[in-house]
């Protein structure tokens, strides 16, 4: 009978050891890793808040940031500009625009495209476009 008590006592201790994460309260002293992670999360949230504020300020100043078409990255405002200003908008080939970023006067993008020249060949062009409130103000 005395060996059964020791086995029961050992089993109770083992059960407490296995279930410790379920019932144990958190340590009052955080580990250095926890402190570092908390600091990084605080910095990250500050950066995200600053970027969101900057984006909101730019959208108030220049209008919503235009999105480019899926493959070519050409914003709809630039496509409308080409449709209005080019003599033959159907002659456009290989149009591609770079990433859109904020400039001093609006959203700025650089586009490369080929267009038929007066001699019948293709002419390579590269232009910088400034988009403000959804309209190109080149």
Secondary structure as GFF3:
##gff-version 3
##sequence-region A 1 138
A	DSSP	alpha_helix	2	18	.	.	.	ID=ss1
A	DSSP	alpha_helix	20	23	.	.	.	ID=ss2
A	DSSP	alpha_helix	32	62	.	.	.	ID=ss3
A	DSSP	alpha_helix	76	85	.	.	.	ID=ss4
A	DSSP	three_ten_helix	89	91	.	.	.	ID=ss5
A	DSSP	beta_strand	93	97	.	.	.	ID=ss6
A	DSSP	beta_strand	101	102	.	.	.	ID=ss7
A	DSSP	beta_strand	107	116	.	.	.	ID=ss8
A	DSSP	beta_strand	122	132	.	.	.	ID=ss9
A	DSSP	beta_strand	135	136	.	.	.	ID=ss10
###
